[in-house]
């Protein structure tokens, strides 16, 4: 689906989302409840400039006091790989964006990431993965690192990696693999109205970070929830 | 380096914890005796480590109770895998519940690629746990000066800490030098030019632009002393903090966005002889930085 098709399916009552380069901003109408929309699209990289522009908008919403949900539409590549961005401290800019999204959530805004294209590495962490709930459309293609680069780093051939990927979802790129680790709450059917899906999601209360539990149930992360919970228990008992 | 110093860079995770905390105060959680190894490395026929490359526990630093984590950069480059990440997530979730400050000794290349999806998600969970702990009033102090530096998602986690203490060896960035060179070419980033790498993302550059808050010599006791100071500082994270960070990061782009090299940034900061910075001993650098650096006080 194109961003325009997605917005029309999400907001049949209308929206005023406008696009500036790869970023877009606006609101979508949902009856009595309107939703803020932020887009990081076009398959673009997130560098210091984009991260700061997105964070500025998120902080404005977080401080608005309107408590409306924030929907983040994501189709990016990775963090911008450049001398300039790293020299300027890209890690701080991406962290700032993630913190801004988490502040908005603490101020009562539901934050929902909708992954409809790509997203990778640091850009994925600072956008989609910093939302309270992450959903996806079929065809979304998140990745930590592409298989050719992974082959170089792990010194294994792409053929060997592809073979190993059949045995485990834990390292290979792709929506299904990420979903099995618990990163993606639901994948939405693009042929049904997305407005219904969004309304249903917003009607369900969200309690805490349940991604480790999801990963255990789905089999992609057998140990994360158990280990984290045990550390919490031990720290409280003996710390 | 005098004989009384012990290098932070050369030390392992357990040596760093031992040097940081008060004698006999450390209690480890889910330690190596539990053999909670990565369930994923066997697929790649890779060796495992019984603590999965991270030590987490409770201790006291100068009499103050804290939670402590230290990554082992010599195992899988200190990278975040499922178990490794879950131990840190749990520690941070406990910190929020207990209102207990946390000290994290980073030493990481980022996500462990053999379990990339689990590692990436662990980093997202850690960031969420840090921010929620900080919004509850907890300090999260990061120490960076190890072999692996603090790269990839580790850099993002560091950017969420309330205070960062670095040594010259404390390289912080998202994409590593080799990754940028592989993707964008050697003209963009020459990963083998060590001096260039260090002045672009090393501890001195981070200290001067406000990417870190304290600079120390490569000495375990210097890290401990700086941690004691950091644990006494107020560290609020709220709307005001992030508004200040927004202005701070905006100003950085406005001031330094056109700089071609870190030495241009240092000259803009008013440093007379920027070429002398890389070889400058820590004490002289700290004095120079105090006079010229951008600070991130109350804006991180």
Interface residues (C-beta under 8 A of the other chain):
Chain A: X48 X49 X52 X55 X56 X59 X62 X63 X78 X79 X81 X82 X83 X84 X85 X86 X87 X88 X89 X90 X91 X92 X93 X94 X95 X96 X98 X99 X100 X102 X103 X106 X107 X121 X122 X124 X125 X126 X129 X130 X144 X145 X149 X150 X152 X153 X154 X156 X164 X167 X168 X169 X170 X171 X172 X177 X178 X180 X181 X182 X183 X209 X211 X212 X215 X220 X221 X222 X223 X224 X225 X226 X227 X228 X229 X230 X231 X232 X234 X235 X236 X238 X239
Chain B: X27 X29 X30 X36 X39 X40 X43 X44 X56 X58 X65 X67 X82 X83 X85 X86 X87 X89 X90 X91 X93 X94 X95 X97 X98 X100 X111 X113 X114 X115 X116 X117 X118 X119 X120 X121 X122 X123 X124 X125 X127 X128 X129 X131 X132 X135 X152 X153 X155 X156 X157 X158 X159 X160 X172 X173 X174 X175 X179 X180 X182 X183 X184 X188 X189 X200 X201 X205 X206 X209 X210 X211 X237 X238 X239 X242 X243 X245 X246 X249 X250 X252 X253 X256 X257 X259 X261 X262 X265 X300
